[in-house]
Amino acid sequence: MGVGGSFWDLLKPYARHEGAGYLRGRRVAVDLSFWIVSHSTAIRARSPRARKPHLRTTFFRTLSLFAKMGAFPVFVVDGEPSPLKSQARAARFFRGSGMDLAALPSTEADAESSAAAAPVKGRNAAFTRCVEECVELLQYLGMPVLWAKGEAEALCAQLNNEGHVDACITADSDAFLFGAKTVIKVLKSNCKEPFECYNIADIEAGLGLKRKQMVAMALLIGSDHDLHGVPGFGLETALRFVQLFGEGEILDKLHEIGRGVYPFLEGMDNPHIDDLPSSSTKSSIVKSPHCSHCGHPGSKKNHSKVGCNYCLVDALENCVEKPAGFKCECPGCEKVRDLKEQRKHKNWQIKVCKRIAAETNFPNEEIIKLYLSDSNLDKEKGVPLLSWNKPDVDALVDFLTYSQNWEPSYIRQRMLPMLSTIYLREVASSPSTPLLLCDQYEFDSIQRIKIRYGHPYYLVKWKRGTRGMNPNISSKKPVTEGETSSEVVVLDEDDEEDTVVCESSELLDEPDVPQVLTDDGCCFLLTDEDIQLVSAAFPKDTARFQEEQRLKKAKSKSRKSKSSSSSSFETPKGPRPTGVQLSITEFYRSKKGLNIESGKKPVGEGQSAKEGSRKASDRDLNKSLPKSVRRRILFD
């Protein structure tokens, strides 16, 4: 949730729409709890009998984020929740259980002492076990995992603010209040549509809101740590009020208003809000007399005698009747309108300040310290370096085989995009070191460019190296008569059907199944790889492929130019194949030639001209035949 009052809707006009290549080479902090809850709920709704959807979600989305998008994810786990969030947690439990929210305690003390605390704790214990299993899976994958002292989005924001990561992936809008600079709300790697990326610089330029001003808005409209906020404050009212102050003074002004001090009057020492005049009190505003007929300054009697200076200028008449909705633009009326707007704005300020002053213990100092704190890392768990290690494939296979009942071959196949990405990065960093992909494949060539999810990739061919090949992949397939010499087959389709039945790839972000290309009796493994990564790992092969592509384009262009220059508008000689429709001139020319050879008079001589016409020929055909058949007989 984060900040209440549909805070995301306020920020949405300032979101940037980025493609799949935006995260390539960037470090991103992932709120693991949000990731598990959002996508596991979608999988469970689609397949209620899904086995441990949190592990399935974490496995496939980590592979997708690391291999497809080329990002370096850092996973952050929630720590001990703040006592201020107990009411929000109880509300989530009531909402998820279908219970009436009216039974929710109104205060935090009631929430902690209520009977709803027990089921909330039980549900959190079950969720904690899910998180622990996902952490174990991520460690097998070689991903860095950090434990937050409190909220995970708070540590994600701190890492982003301090420059350790480039973006945060979370749906909690209070990540900006914790200091985040770039937040990705929803990420779908299998979707061609760009995802929304929010930058604090764009929000500051569009709304004029900075970190402390957003904290003030959370205090006014409510958040996870205070669900109610100040009564009578919505999103627009809070935004309008916060924009009256700068970032350096907004929190101090809220403290003054909380003590009953009105902050808008200058020249007065600490005016109290109760001493201010009521908003219903109206001071008299003197307005000069205006004509009831034309609406301009003066009287109707004088205008009928002397005329109206404004009407004489505009319409060359003494006094013109004013239209509907007329507003006088004279200096006196402009001044009166300005005074009314100022009084209206002042009354609104007094009304808003009285609402804030009526709240007890406002603003909550604990919430302010929570949002502005920069010590969100649980140092008892250690401060590990952000390093991405090689995955422990054997341990990972054993873990997923036991927990998900997957076949080992299925797990290794899905791991291949991640392993190939790691292999290319190692070759790019140390090209002199001879390496093999999975200890058995070596780079062969680039087959073609492939567009996947709106992003170009190289389709890379891998050939078997000096060591043995995986028994799950056939190394030879003879080419028999009637078959093509190049064929692409999918690895272990039977295993895939047995393991993935109900869930869609869009929900799971499941990577593409690796393929085998059988070419002249030799087998090649095909994978989709990033263009820049392949260029850095194998620059010579990339340059050779680009040169081949350039020659193909030049040859195709020259072939097209030759064909266009040799073409003419003359009718080609020789017999035309049957079934090809003739042009209208060729059709009548052929009919005329047939008539001359048969001894009939040429078309155009009296009555015989009508008989040689199209209508006459139509009359010779059998009327019972369909029109399409008659047309085919004539043109053939």
N, C-alpha and C positions, 0 to 999 in steps of 0.2 A: 504493500500500500504506500507507505511513506507519508507524504503530506496529503491531507484530506482535501475535499472540495474539488475533485477532478483536476488536480494540479498538472497532470500530464497534458490535458486538453489545452491548458494555458501555454504550455511550452511547445506544443506540436507545430504551430506555424513556423517555428525557428529551427526545426529539425532538418538535417542534411540527409539526403538519400544516397547511400554509398553502395557500391557493388561488391562482389565477392573478392575482388583483389585489394580491397581497402586494408584488410587486416594482414596481408602478406608481409612477413618480416617484423610484425609488431607484437609487443607483449600485451596481453590482456588479462585482467583479473576477473575471475568468474565467481559469482556468488553461488556456491554449490547447492545450498538449500533451495534457492529459487529455481535452479536448473532441475533439481530432482522433483520438486513439487509440481511445477508447471507441466513438464512433459510426461511425467509418470501418470499424472491425472488424465491426460489426453489418451495415453495408451490404455489405461485401465477402462476408460469409458468406451473405447473401441473394442477391446478384448478383455472382458472381466476376469477371465481365467489366465491372464498373462502371468508368467512366473517371474517374480522379482523384476518388475519393470524399471525400477530405479537403476539396477545394474545394466540392463539393456540400454537404457537411455544414456547413462554415463559413458558406456563403452563406445557406442556408435557416434555420439556427438563429439567425444574427445578425438576420435580418429578423423572425423570430418573437419573439426576446427584445426587440427594439426596438419593433416595431409592435404585436404582440398583447399582450405583457405590459407594455409601456410603460416598460421599464427603460432605464437608461443604462449599457451595458456598457463596461468597461475591460479590454482584453485584455493578458495578461502572458505573456511568452515566456521560456523557460528560458535561463539563461546557461551559463557553464562549470560542469559538474558537479563536485561535491566529490570529492576522491580517496577519501574514506571510503565513497562510494557505488559504487565500482567493482565490488565483489563482488555487490551487489544488481543492478547492470546486467547483469553476466555471468549471474546466475541467471535474469533475465528473458529473456535471449537463449536460454539453454539450454531454458527452459520453452516459449518460443514456437517453437523449432525442433524440438521433440520429442526432444531429446537427454537423456541420462541425467544427472540432477543429481548423481549420485555422483562424476562427473568434475569437479565444480566445486571449485576450490581452496578450502582451508579457511581461509587467511589472506589478508589484503589484499595482502601482498607477493607471494604466489604468484599472486594474481589478476592483478596488473599485469604479471607476467613470463610468464604462461601464453600458450599459443597461441590461446586463446579471445579474446584482446584484439583480434586482427585482424578477425574477423567482427563483433565488437561495434562496432568503429569504422566498418566498412563499413555496417552497418545504421544507425548513428547518422547517417552522412553522407546516406543516402537519406532519413531522417526529417527531417534539417535542411532538405533541399530542399523537402519538403512544407510545413514550417513557414514557410519564406521565401515560398512561393507564397500561403499563407494570409494572411501579413502584407501582401503586396501587395494582395490582395483586400480586406482590412479597411481599408487606406488609401484605396482607391477608394470604399469605403462611408462614409468619413468618421469611422471609429471610432478612438479613441485607443489606441495600442499602446505598452506599456512593456517594456523589457528588464531582466530581473533579473540580478543579479550571479551568483547561483547557482540555487537552486530557485525555480520560479515560484510555488509555494504559499507560500514564505517572503515574497516581495514582496506577494502578495495579502493575507497575514495582516498585514503591516506597514501596508499601506494601510488595512485595516479597523481596526487598533488605533489608528492616528493619526486616524481619522475622515474620511479622504478618500473611502472607499466605505462602504456600509452592510452589505455581505455579500460572501462569497466563494463561488464555484462551483468546487468541487474535490472529488475523492474521496479525497485523501490526508488521513488523520486527523491527521498531524503538523502540520496547519495550526494547530490549537489550541496546539501547543508553540511555534510561531513567533509566537503572540500574537493569533490571530484571535478575534473575539468572536461572529461569526455565520457559519455554514458551511452551504451548501446542497449536499448530497451528490449527488443525482440530480435533474435538472430535465427534465420532459417537458411542453412547452407544449400539445401536442395531446391530452393525457390529462386526463380529467375528475377523476381521483383527485388528491388534494392531495399535494404533495411534502414531503419531510422537511427541516426546518430546525432546526439545532442552535444553541442559544445557550449561551455559556459561563456565563451567570448561572444557567440551569436546571441545568447540570451541577454547578456549585458547590453549589447548594441540594440536589440529589439525592444526589450522591456525595461532596461535600466536597472535590473535586479542583480545584486551581488550576494555573496554568501550570507552575510549577517542580515540583509534584508529578507532573504528567503527564510532564515531562522525566525524572524519576526512574523512572517506570514504563517509559519507553522504554529507559532504560539497563538495567533489570532483565530485561525480556521480549524486547527486541530491536526494531530498526526498520530503515529503509532504510540507515542508516549503520552498523549493527551487527546482522547478521542473527541471530546466535546468542544474544546477551544472556548472562545468568547461568544456567548449567544448574540445573534444578530449580525454576525460577521460571515459573509460569504466570500467567494473568491474575488469578485470584482471590488467589493468594499475594502477587503484587506489589501489588494493591489493598489487601489487608489490612495489608501492611507499611508502605506509604506513608501510610496513614491514621493511623499511630501518631505522625506528626510534622506540624507545621505547615509552611506554604509557606516561611517564612523560614529554617527550620532543616533541611529535608530534605536538601538538597545537602551541607551541612556534615556532617551525620550520616553520609552515604554516604562522604565523604572519611575520616571517623574510622574507620568500619568497614573501609574499604579499607586503612588502616594497621594494622588489627588491634586497634583499640580498641573495647571493648564499651560502647555508649552508654546502657545501661538501668539500671546500678547507680548509686545515689546514695550519697554519702558515701565513695566510693573514688576515688582519683586515678588516672585512666586505666587501669582494669583491662583486661588483655589477654585476648583471647578464648581463647587456649590455656590460660590459668590458670583458666578457669571449670570447674566440675564438669561431668562428662559428663551427657548427657540421660538415660542409663540409670541413673544413681545416684538411688536413691529414699530419701528420709528417712522415718523412721517417723512415722505419724500415729496418735496415741492416740485410740481411739474407745471410748466408754462401752458396757458390755454391753447387749445387746438381747435381748428374748424371741424364741425361735425359732418360737413359735406365732403370735403376733400382730405381731411386728416392732417393738414399742414399747420404750422404755427399761425395763430391769429384766430379771428372769430368769423363765423359765417356771415354776419351782418357787414363787417368791413370788407370781406371778400366780394360780396355782391355789389358793393359800391366801387371800391378801388381795384379789386382783383387780388389774386394770390400770386406772390412773386414766384413760388415754385411751379405753380400750374402754368403761368405765362411762359416760363422757360421751357417746360416739357411739352405742352400741348397747344400753346398760343391761345388759350382760353382763360377767362377770368377765374373760374373755379370748376374743376372737374370732379365728378363723383368718384370717391375712392373705391377700388376693387375689393373683392373679398380677400381677407388675409393680409390687408395692407399694413405695413410698418413704416412709420415715419423715420427718415434718416437724418433729421436735423440734429445739431450738436446737443441740444437739450435732451432729446429722447435717447441718444446714444449714452449720455452720462447717466440717465436714470436707469437704463438697462444694465449698465456696468455696476451701478450701486446695488441693484437687485441681485445680480449674480454674486457679488461680494458678500452680501448679507446672507444669501442662500448657502454659500460655501462655508461661511463662518458658523451658521447654525448647524450645518452638517458636522463640522469639526467638534463643536460643543457636544452634540448628540453622541458622536462616536467616542469621544473622550469620557463621557459619563458612563457609557457601557463598559469601557475598559476599567474605569475606576471602581465600578460596582463589583468586579471580580476580586475575590480574596486570594492573596498570595500570587499576585500577577505582577510581573512575569515569573514563571517558575525557574529559579536559578539552576536547579539540577538539570533541566532540559537544555538550557543554554550551554552549560558546561559539557554536557554529553555531546552536543553537536559541534562544539568548537574545540574539543579535545583532539590532540594529535598523538595519543598513546593508546592505540587500539590493538597493538600486537601483544599476544600472550607470550611473554618472555619465558614463562615456565616451560613451555613446549619447545623452547629454543628458537633461535633466529637463523634458520637455514638460508643458504645462498640460493638465489633464483637460478638453478641449473637444471637442464633437461637431460636426463640420462637415457641410455639405451633401454628399451623394454626387456623385461625378463620373460621371454616368450614361453619357456617351459613352465615356469610357475604360473603364468597367466593362463595357459591352456589347462593346467590342472585345476585352477580356481574356477574358471568358467565352465569346465566340464562338470565339476561337482555342483556348482550353484545353479547353472542354467540348463544342464543336461544337453549341451551342444557337442557336436562331433569335433574332435581335434582338427580335422582337415578344414572344417568350416571356419574355425577360429583363426587358423593360420592364413587362410585366404583373405579374410577381412582385415588381417593385420598387414597384408602386403603393401597397400598404399602408404602406410605410416613407415614401414621399413625402407621402402624405396626413397621416400623423402629424406630420411635420416642418411641413407647411403649417398645420395646426391650432395647433401650438405657436407659430408665428410670428404668426398672426392673434391668438392670445390675448395675446401679449406686446405687439403693436402693432396694435390693431384699426383705427386710422385709415388704415393703409397698404393700398391696394387690391392684392390679390394674386390670382393664378390658380394653381390646381393644375396642375402640368405645363405652365404657360403657356397653358392652353386651357380649363380647367374652373373653374367657380365654384359656390359653395355654393347649393343650391336649397331643400331642406327636409329634414326628418326623416320618414322613411316609417313606421317602427315600431321597437319594441324587440325585439331578437333575443338569445336565449340561446345562447352559444357556449362550449363547454368549461366549462359550469357558471357562466359569468360573463355578466352582461347588457351588451349593446352597443346603440348606436344604428345603425340601418341608414340611412345618409345618401345622399341623392340629389344628384348633381352634374350640372349642365347645361353645355352648351358655351358658352364665353364669346365674346368678340368676335373672337378669333383662330381660326384653322383647327383642325380636329379631326384627331386621329391617323388616318392612312389605314387602320390595322388595325381601327378601330372604325367601324362604319357609323353615319352620323348620322341616316338616315331609313329607315324601313321601313313601307311602306303597309299599312294594315289592310284586308284583303279580307273578303268575305262568309264567314261561318262561323267567323271568328277572333274572339278576344276583343280588347277594346281595350287590355288591359294584359297584357304578356307579358315574361317574363324569359329572356334568352338568355345563354349563356356565350361569352366572347370567344375566338376562334381555337381551337376544339376540335381541329381537325386538327393544329395545331402542338403542342398539349398531348399528343396521342396519339403524335406522332413523337418527342417529347423525353423524356417520362416514361413508361417502359414497365415496368420491373422493380421499382423501389423503391416502398415504401409511404410514405404521407404521415406515418405515425406515427414512422417512423425519421428522416425528413428534417425534420419539423416544417414542412412546406411550407405557405405561407399559402394562403388561399382564393383561387380564381380570380376576378378581378373580373367583374362581371356588368353587363349593359345592360338596362334596363327600357324597353320600348317602350310608351308610353302615349299614345293618340290621335295616333299618327304622330310623336310626339316621343321622342327617345332620352335616357335619363338613365343615368349611371354610378352603380352601387351599391357602397358600401364599408361595412365594419363599423368603427365608431369608438368610442373610449372615451366614456362618458357625461359624465364630468367634464371631459374635454378639449373636447368639443363645447360644453358649457355655458359654459366659459370663453371660447371663441372666438366663439360666436354666442349670447349670452344671450337676446336677444329672440326668435329663432326657437325656442330651447329652451323658453322660457316659453309661446309660442304652442302648441307641440306638447303640452306638459304640460296646458295648459288644454283642448285638444281631447280629450285622453285622459280628463280628469276629466269632461267633458260626456258623452262616450260611455259611461263607467261609470255616470253618473247616469241617463242615458236607458235604458240596459239594465236598471238596477235598478228604475226605475219601470215599465218594460214587464213585468218579471217579477212585480211586485207586483199590477199590474192583471190579468194572466192568472190569478194564483192566487186573487184575490178573485172573479173572474167564474166560476170553475170550480165545479161542483156535482156531487153524486153521482147526480142524476137521469139516467135513460136518455135519450139524445138522440132527438128525434123525427125522422121522415123515414126514407127507405130507407137502409139501411146498405150500403156498397159490398161487392161480392163479394170473397171471399178473406179476410175478416176474421172471426176466430173469435168467436162469441158467448159471453156468460157463461152459466153453467149455468142460471140462472133464465130468461134470454131464450131459451135453447135449448128448454126444455120448454114455455115459453109459446107459442113459435112452433109446436111440434109439436101442442100441444093445439088451437090455432086451426085448423090444417090438418085435423085429425080432425073437428072440428065442421062445417066447411064441406063436407067430403066425405060427411057424413051418418053418420059413425061415432059410437058412444057415447063420452062423455067418459071419461077415465081415472079409475079408482077405483071402478068398479062390478063387483064379482065377478071372473069370469074375464076380462072385457074389459079390466079394469085391468092384468092381466098382459100382455095382447096390446099395450096402449098403452105399456107400459114400454119402457126402453132395450133390454132383452134381447129383447123381442118384435120391436122394430124391427130389431135385429141379425139375428134369424132370417129376416126378410123379404129381407135382402140376399143377394147371391150369395156363397156360402161360399168360392168359389175366388178371390175378390178378396183382395189383401193387406189387412192390418189398417189400414195408413195410408190406403189408398184408400177403404176403407169409412168411416173416420172423416171423411175429407174430404167424402164424399158426404153424410153425416149433417149436418155442420156448415155445408155450403154450401146 
